[in-house]
Amino acid sequence: MTAEVAIINSNAVAIAADSAVTIGQGKKIYNSAIKVFALSKIQPISIMVYGNAGLLGVPWETIIKIYRSELGDTSFKTLEEYAKHFLSYLAKQDRFFTETVQESWILRNIQGYFEAIRETYFSDVQAEFKKTGSVDEKQTIEIFKNCVKSHHDRLGGLNYVDGITKADEKKIRDKYQNKSKEIIKEVFQNVKPDRTTTTKLLNISAYIHTREIFSDAVSGVVIAGFGVEDIYPSVCTHEIEGVIEGKLKHVYLDRKSYRIKSGADCSIIAFAQDDMVASFVEGANPSVSRFIVNYLEQLFNRLPELIDEEEMAGDSKKKNEVRKRLKEDADKLLDSFLQQINIHKRMKHIDPILSMVQVLPKDELAAMAESLVNLTAFKRRMTDSLETVGGPVDVAVISKGDGLVWVKRKHYFPKELNQHFFANYFREQSCPCGESTSEGETNE
């Protein structure tokens, strides 16, 4: 996991990221990961990554540096055009994502999802056994059919991923049909799906790659800065899962993106572990807010049940009408309470902070971004959870005039012993990635 922040006003955007990387299903944490890069050597554009450290096994650092080298002095009018070009570049990289690599990823996804269906099926069978005391073979088959149908209908109702069509879905289904059938036999050994259920499973094997469903292995890609014609900065965020048949499976995150529209505009955007940033900005931890809302909903829903039958006059029809009105009044009270809470958050916490962010100079934007990441790291350190946020915080500020400027930057090597690295940074090189070592100072 990780903690990253982008703070943006009309003057600049400051980005900050911790250095923690989790390896081996949370068993090991290193504090040396590089998550912030320059996307162009000559334009005020940065890129920050979170989540999966690579795309189909290729490290993001390698992908970004090769792209940057090939981008050269090419520039685009807007930040969104940079993001579109980068995403298009990823989809066309057969050298990174060979057909073998894509097939391996697809088959792992299919097996993983079928195993999740199997777990749901086992749970449903156990629940039925606890309820009735016995489950025969006919019942287990019916439970399995209903389980598969539930997943099939839910996934089939989702929208297609941007850029992927129904024709692409059919192509993927047909191409991997035989191997999907082999996985079905392997995963559902004790169940023999009939033809209809098998067809649904084959559809599912395609849906999970073409519809808007994403696994925990997605990578977040945050592109921030200015296009050539942009007056104000922007932040553009996508989550990317993989490449399939020359198409990139990704989704644009509107809630994690922002374009400054005027001199009085600003925003604070947190990525990955964002609970402490929300606590700072909104004045309350999101988990506490959710608990209060859920508890009050349960409490208000019980109010009609607390009225004793003998205390209400009239026949059963009239009593039901009283309970219905009481339920409606309770819902209105709860809605009013939630609206007042949101107004309080906005007026007493969010607006005062944003009014200051609007006018913060570049150095203060950087200091605030770093502090918010450190706040998340401190919370993890003071609790009994894994310290999945920590290590040195990399901080950069991107402005129209100064470009990308590093405020804080870690190195895995001594700078005084590697002057050639900095000397070669802007020099044209013949190697495909443009440089032979890791991220350095200057505009790296």
PLY file of the C-alpha trace (Angstrom):
ply
format ascii 1.0
element vertex 444
property float x
property float y
property float z
element edge 443
property int vertex1
property int vertex2
end_header
0.00 0.00 0.00
0.98 3.62 -0.14
-0.06 7.18 0.62
0.12 9.90 -2.00
-1.25 13.43 -2.19
-1.72 16.07 -4.87
-2.51 19.64 -3.80
-3.41 21.96 -6.63
-4.18 25.65 -6.98
-4.00 28.12 -9.85
-0.25 28.56 -9.45
1.08 25.01 -9.22
0.45 21.43 -8.21
2.46 19.78 -5.43
2.69 15.99 -5.28
4.09 13.83 -2.50
4.49 10.06 -2.12
5.88 7.79 0.55
8.42 5.03 -0.17
6.77 1.92 1.29
6.28 -1.14 -0.87
4.63 -4.35 0.37
6.02 -7.68 -0.83
4.82 -11.25 -0.36
1.16 -10.64 0.57
2.00 -8.15 3.29
4.76 -10.20 4.90
7.59 -7.80 4.04
7.72 -4.02 3.68
10.59 -2.02 2.17
10.87 1.75 2.32
12.76 2.41 -0.89
10.15 2.46 -3.68
10.19 5.27 -6.26
6.67 6.41 -7.12
7.10 9.91 -8.61
8.72 10.59 -11.99
9.04 13.29 -14.63
6.97 12.27 -17.65
8.85 14.69 -19.92
12.35 16.08 -19.62
11.38 19.47 -21.03
7.68 19.99 -20.22
6.04 20.59 -16.79
4.49 17.13 -16.56
4.88 14.56 -13.77
3.54 11.07 -13.20
2.92 9.31 -9.90
1.98 5.65 -9.45
0.28 3.73 -6.66
-1.06 0.23 -6.13
0.63 -2.43 -8.26
4.28 -1.51 -8.87
4.18 -2.86 -12.43
1.92 -3.59 -15.37
1.78 -7.29 -16.30
5.10 -7.74 -14.52
6.94 -4.82 -16.16
8.00 -2.21 -13.55
6.39 1.19 -13.99
9.80 2.83 -13.63
11.02 1.01 -16.73
7.86 1.76 -18.72
7.86 5.44 -17.80
11.53 6.01 -18.58
11.34 4.30 -21.96
8.22 6.30 -22.79
9.91 9.53 -21.70
12.94 8.81 -23.84
10.79 8.07 -26.89
8.58 11.10 -26.21
11.63 13.34 -26.55
10.65 16.96 -27.19
7.10 16.10 -28.29
4.53 18.20 -26.48
0.74 18.46 -26.33
-1.70 21.31 -25.87
-3.40 19.96 -22.74
-2.61 17.63 -19.88
-5.44 15.34 -20.96
-3.69 14.87 -24.31
-0.53 13.76 -22.49
-2.59 11.22 -20.54
-4.34 9.97 -23.68
-1.01 9.60 -25.51
0.54 7.70 -22.60
-2.40 5.28 -22.37
-2.36 4.73 -26.13
1.37 4.04 -25.92
0.84 1.35 -23.27
-1.74 -0.51 -25.36
0.61 -0.76 -28.36
3.71 -2.10 -26.58
4.02 -5.69 -27.78
7.63 -5.76 -26.59
6.47 -5.15 -23.01
3.28 -7.18 -23.09
3.77 -10.12 -25.43
0.92 -12.45 -26.30
2.37 -15.01 -23.88
2.41 -12.46 -21.06
-1.16 -11.40 -21.83
-2.38 -14.99 -21.96
-0.75 -15.81 -18.63
-2.42 -12.79 -17.02
-5.82 -13.64 -18.50
-5.72 -17.26 -17.40
-4.66 -16.26 -13.87
-7.62 -13.88 -13.72
-10.03 -16.56 -14.90
-8.77 -19.10 -12.40
-8.83 -16.56 -9.57
-12.41 -15.51 -10.31
-13.64 -19.09 -10.70
-12.07 -19.92 -7.33
-13.97 -16.97 -5.84
-17.21 -18.39 -7.29
-16.33 -21.76 -5.76
-15.88 -20.16 -2.34
-19.25 -18.43 -2.66
-20.82 -21.74 -3.66
-19.32 -23.54 -0.62
-20.60 -20.78 1.67
-24.10 -21.01 0.19
-24.15 -24.79 0.67
-23.05 -24.44 4.31
-25.68 -21.78 4.91
-28.39 -24.08 3.51
-27.14 -26.97 5.64
-27.31 -24.85 8.81
-30.79 -23.75 7.86
-32.33 -27.13 7.00
-29.96 -29.66 8.55
-29.35 -31.53 5.29
-28.42 -30.86 1.67
-28.74 -33.49 -1.05
-26.96 -33.61 -4.41
-29.87 -32.10 -6.28
-29.90 -29.11 -3.96
-26.13 -28.56 -4.27
-26.43 -28.55 -8.07
-29.21 -25.98 -7.87
-27.22 -23.83 -5.45
-24.25 -23.97 -7.82
-26.40 -22.92 -10.79
-27.86 -20.00 -8.84
-24.41 -18.94 -7.67
-23.00 -18.87 -11.21
-26.12 -17.12 -12.51
-25.82 -14.43 -9.86
-22.22 -13.65 -10.86
-23.08 -13.87 -14.56
-26.02 -11.48 -14.35
-24.15 -8.98 -12.19
-21.09 -8.86 -14.44
-23.17 -8.87 -17.62
-24.99 -5.77 -16.39
-21.81 -3.74 -16.05
-20.65 -1.25 -18.68
-17.84 -2.04 -21.07
-14.41 -0.66 -20.26
-13.58 2.43 -22.30
-12.28 1.38 -25.72
-13.45 -2.24 -25.49
-16.48 -3.37 -27.50
-18.87 -6.32 -27.64
-16.91 -7.63 -30.63
-13.72 -7.57 -28.54
-15.53 -9.49 -25.81
-16.63 -12.22 -28.23
-13.11 -12.47 -29.63
-11.62 -12.91 -26.15
-14.26 -15.47 -25.18
-13.71 -17.56 -28.29
-9.92 -17.34 -28.13
-9.67 -18.61 -24.55
-12.70 -20.91 -24.57
-10.81 -24.21 -24.54
-8.40 -23.17 -21.79
-11.30 -21.73 -19.79
-13.03 -25.12 -19.98
-9.87 -26.75 -18.62
-9.88 -24.31 -15.71
-13.56 -25.06 -15.08
-12.75 -28.78 -14.75
-9.81 -28.04 -12.46
-11.61 -25.59 -10.15
-15.04 -27.27 -9.99
-13.85 -30.86 -9.67
-16.79 -32.08 -7.61
-19.40 -30.35 -9.73
-20.22 -31.06 -13.35
-21.81 -27.90 -14.78
-24.48 -28.46 -17.40
-24.24 -26.78 -20.80
-26.14 -23.64 -19.74
-23.99 -23.13 -16.64
-20.80 -23.78 -18.61
-21.86 -21.14 -21.14
-22.37 -18.67 -18.28
-18.90 -19.46 -16.90
-17.34 -18.91 -20.33
-19.15 -15.58 -20.55
-17.80 -14.66 -17.12
-14.25 -15.44 -18.29
-14.66 -12.68 -20.86
-16.70 -10.26 -18.72
-13.95 -9.90 -16.12
-11.65 -8.54 -18.82
-14.06 -6.35 -20.76
-16.44 -4.91 -18.17
-15.91 -2.30 -15.46
-14.74 -4.71 -12.78
-11.19 -4.39 -11.49
-9.11 -6.62 -9.24
-6.98 -5.52 -6.29
-3.92 -5.72 -8.57
-4.68 -2.47 -10.42
-2.16 0.33 -10.72
-3.12 3.94 -10.20
-1.47 6.40 -12.59
-1.63 10.10 -11.70
-0.49 12.57 -14.36
-0.17 16.16 -13.13
1.03 19.44 -14.56
0.44 21.65 -17.60
-0.07 21.19 -21.30
1.53 23.76 -23.60
-1.66 25.81 -23.81
-2.85 25.20 -20.23
-2.93 28.33 -18.07
-3.80 26.41 -14.93
-2.58 22.97 -13.79
-4.57 19.74 -13.83
-4.49 16.28 -12.27
-5.65 13.30 -14.34
-5.97 9.85 -12.73
-6.53 6.44 -14.30
-6.50 2.95 -12.83
-4.97 0.33 -15.12
-5.21 -3.45 -14.79
-3.71 -4.91 -17.95
-3.47 -5.17 -21.72
-5.57 -7.59 -23.75
-5.68 -7.98 -27.55
-4.08 -4.58 -28.04
-6.59 -2.88 -25.74
-5.80 -1.31 -22.39
-8.13 -2.21 -19.54
-8.35 1.01 -17.58
-10.82 3.43 -16.05
-10.73 7.19 -15.64
-11.26 8.28 -12.02
-13.22 11.51 -12.13
-13.28 11.79 -8.32
-9.46 11.66 -8.24
-8.93 14.12 -11.10
-9.18 17.89 -11.15
-8.73 20.78 -13.56
-8.26 24.28 -12.14
-10.79 26.60 -13.77
-9.97 29.98 -12.20
-7.55 31.81 -9.96
-9.75 31.08 -6.94
-9.92 27.33 -7.55
-8.07 24.55 -5.70
-8.29 20.95 -4.55
-6.67 18.37 -2.25
-6.63 14.84 -3.68
-5.43 11.79 -1.76
-4.61 8.42 -3.33
-4.49 4.86 -1.99
-4.66 5.15 1.83
-6.57 8.41 2.07
-8.32 8.13 5.44
-6.03 10.52 7.36
-6.16 13.15 4.62
-9.96 12.98 4.74
-9.83 13.26 8.54
-7.70 16.40 8.28
-9.82 18.05 5.59
-13.31 17.01 6.76
-12.74 17.09 10.52
-13.78 13.46 11.04
-12.42 10.07 10.14
-14.49 8.50 7.31
-14.83 5.22 9.23
-16.29 7.08 12.25
-18.72 8.94 9.99
-19.84 5.68 8.37
-20.33 4.06 11.79
-22.51 6.96 13.00
-24.63 6.90 9.84
-25.10 3.11 9.91
-25.94 3.09 13.62
-28.48 5.91 13.29
-30.12 4.17 10.31
-30.57 1.02 12.38
-31.83 3.03 15.33
-34.39 5.02 13.33
-35.58 1.89 11.50
-36.40 0.32 14.87
-38.49 3.22 16.14
-41.82 1.94 14.77
-41.19 -1.44 16.39
-40.76 0.14 19.83
-44.37 1.31 20.00
-46.50 -1.07 22.04
-49.60 -2.39 20.28
-51.77 -1.56 23.29
-50.65 2.09 23.28
-52.06 2.67 19.80
-55.75 3.15 19.21
-57.68 1.87 16.23
-57.68 -1.29 14.15
-54.63 -2.99 12.65
-54.88 -0.96 9.43
-54.73 2.32 11.34
-51.85 1.06 13.48
-49.89 0.17 10.33
-50.54 3.64 8.97
-49.16 5.15 12.19
-46.04 3.03 11.95
-45.61 3.99 8.29
-45.87 7.71 9.08
-43.46 7.31 11.97
-40.98 5.56 9.65
-41.31 8.35 7.08
-40.80 11.03 9.74
-37.77 9.17 11.10
-36.26 9.00 7.60
-36.78 12.74 7.16
-35.10 13.45 10.51
-32.14 11.26 9.56
-31.80 12.95 6.16
-31.94 16.35 7.83
-29.27 15.32 10.32
-26.95 14.08 7.57
-27.45 17.29 5.58
-26.57 19.38 8.64
-23.46 17.27 9.26
-22.32 17.83 5.67
-23.00 21.56 5.95
-21.00 21.68 9.18
-18.08 19.84 7.58
-18.13 22.17 4.61
-18.40 25.42 6.57
-16.19 24.65 9.58
-13.53 22.37 8.09
-13.37 21.99 4.31
-13.96 25.58 3.17
-11.50 27.20 5.64
-8.73 24.83 4.53
-9.44 25.25 0.83
-9.56 29.04 1.21
-5.95 28.88 2.40
-4.88 26.38 -0.26
-6.12 28.80 -2.94
-3.39 31.30 -2.06
-0.56 29.05 -0.86
2.82 29.70 -2.53
4.69 26.79 -4.09
6.90 26.03 -1.10
3.89 25.86 1.25
2.02 23.60 -1.17
4.98 21.22 -1.02
5.18 21.39 2.77
1.45 20.66 3.09
1.59 17.69 0.71
4.54 16.20 2.60
2.83 16.74 5.96
-0.32 14.93 4.88
1.66 11.90 3.74
3.64 11.94 7.01
0.36 12.16 8.95
-0.82 8.92 7.36
2.54 7.27 8.07
2.41 8.43 11.71
-1.08 6.97 12.17
0.07 3.60 10.80
3.11 3.66 13.07
1.01 4.38 16.18
-1.47 1.54 15.57
-1.10 -2.23 15.57
-1.56 -2.45 11.78
1.29 -3.04 9.35
3.30 0.10 8.59
2.29 0.10 4.94
3.05 3.82 4.68
6.50 5.13 5.53
10.06 5.86 4.52
11.35 9.05 2.91
8.70 11.22 1.26
9.42 12.38 -2.28
7.99 15.84 -2.94
7.81 17.74 -6.22
6.18 20.97 -7.37
5.12 21.52 -10.98
4.51 25.09 -12.15
4.17 26.69 -15.56
7.35 28.74 -15.36
9.69 26.50 -13.39
8.57 23.10 -14.65
9.03 20.13 -12.34
11.15 21.03 -9.30
12.14 18.47 -6.69
11.71 19.67 -3.12
12.73 16.34 -1.58
14.17 13.36 -3.41
15.72 10.14 -2.15
18.62 8.35 -3.86
19.78 4.79 -3.54
23.30 5.87 -4.49
25.71 8.56 -3.20
25.41 11.64 -5.41
29.08 12.56 -5.11
30.10 9.20 -6.62
27.73 9.43 -9.57
28.24 12.79 -11.21
28.13 11.07 -14.60
24.48 10.24 -13.94
23.50 13.88 -13.67
25.75 14.86 -16.57
24.07 12.28 -18.83
20.51 13.09 -17.87
19.77 15.42 -20.78
22.26 13.85 -23.18
20.88 11.87 -26.10
21.69 8.18 -25.65
21.37 5.17 -27.88
20.02 2.83 -25.22
16.24 2.31 -25.45
15.47 3.70 -22.00
17.59 6.85 -22.31
19.59 6.16 -19.13
21.13 3.20 -17.40
20.53 3.98 -13.74
17.69 4.83 -11.43
15.90 8.10 -10.84
18.22 11.05 -10.16
18.12 14.71 -9.26
17.45 17.60 -11.66
14.21 17.03 -13.55
14.22 13.28 -13.15
0 1
1 2
2 3
3 4
4 5
5 6
6 7
7 8
8 9
9 10
10 11
11 12
12 13
13 14
14 15
15 16
16 17
17 18
18 19
19 20
20 21
21 22
22 23
23 24
24 25
25 26
26 27
27 28
28 29
29 30
30 31
31 32
32 33
33 34
34 35
35 36
36 37
37 38
38 39
39 40
40 41
41 42
42 43
43 44
44 45
45 46
46 47
47 48
48 49
49 50
50 51
51 52
52 53
53 54
54 55
55 56
56 57
57 58
58 59
59 60
60 61
61 62
62 63
63 64
64 65
65 66
66 67
67 68
68 69
69 70
70 71
71 72
72 73
73 74
74 75
75 76
76 77
77 78
78 79
79 80
80 81
81 82
82 83
83 84
84 85
85 86
86 87
87 88
88 89
89 90
90 91
91 92
92 93
93 94
94 95
95 96
96 97
97 98
98 99
99 100
100 101
101 102
102 103
103 104
104 105
105 106
106 107
107 108
108 109
109 110
110 111
111 112
112 113
113 114
114 115
115 116
116 117
117 118
118 119
119 120
120 121
121 122
122 123
123 124
124 125
125 126
126 127
127 128
128 129
129 130
130 131
131 132
132 133
133 134
134 135
135 136
136 137
137 138
138 139
139 140
140 141
141 142
142 143
143 144
144 145
145 146
146 147
147 148
148 149
149 150
150 151
151 152
152 153
153 154
154 155
155 156
156 157
157 158
158 159
159 160
160 161
161 162
162 163
163 164
164 165
165 166
166 167
167 168
168 169
169 170
170 171
171 172
172 173
173 174
174 175
175 176
176 177
177 178
178 179
179 180
180 181
181 182
182 183
183 184
184 185
185 186
186 187
187 188
188 189
189 190
190 191
191 192
192 193
193 194
194 195
195 196
196 197
197 198
198 199
199 200
200 201
201 202
202 203
203 204
204 205
205 206
206 207
207 208
208 209
209 210
210 211
211 212
212 213
213 214
214 215
215 216
216 217
217 218
218 219
219 220
220 221
221 222
222 223
223 224
224 225
225 226
226 227
227 228
228 229
229 230
230 231
231 232
232 233
233 234
234 235
235 236
236 237
237 238
238 239
239 240
240 241
241 242
242 243
243 244
244 245
245 246
246 247
247 248
248 249
249 250
250 251
251 252
252 253
253 254
254 255
255 256
256 257
257 258
258 259
259 260
260 261
261 262
262 263
263 264
264 265
265 266
266 267
267 268
268 269
269 270
270 271
271 272
272 273
273 274
274 275
275 276
276 277
277 278
278 279
279 280
280 281
281 282
282 283
283 284
284 285
285 286
286 287
287 288
288 289
289 290
290 291
291 292
292 293
293 294
294 295
295 296
296 297
297 298
298 299
299 300
300 301
301 302
302 303
303 304
304 305
305 306
306 307
307 308
308 309
309 310
310 311
311 312
312 313
313 314
314 315
315 316
316 317
317 318
318 319
319 320
320 321
321 322
322 323
323 324
324 325
325 326
326 327
327 328
328 329
329 330
330 331
331 332
332 333
333 334
334 335
335 336
336 337
337 338
338 339
339 340
340 341
341 342
342 343
343 344
344 345
345 346
346 347
347 348
348 349
349 350
350 351
351 352
352 353
353 354
354 355
355 356
356 357
357 358
358 359
359 360
360 361
361 362
362 363
363 364
364 365
365 366
366 367
367 368
368 369
369 370
370 371
371 372
372 373
373 374
374 375
375 376
376 377
377 378
378 379
379 380
380 381
381 382
382 383
383 384
384 385
385 386
386 387
387 388
388 389
389 390
390 391
391 392
392 393
393 394
394 395
395 396
396 397
397 398
398 399
399 400
400 401
401 402
402 403
403 404
404 405
405 406
406 407
407 408
408 409
409 410
410 411
411 412
412 413
413 414
414 415
415 416
416 417
417 418
418 419
419 420
420 421
421 422
422 423
423 424
424 425
425 426
426 427
427 428
428 429
429 430
430 431
431 432
432 433
433 434
434 435
435 436
436 437
437 438
438 439
439 440
440 441
441 442
442 443
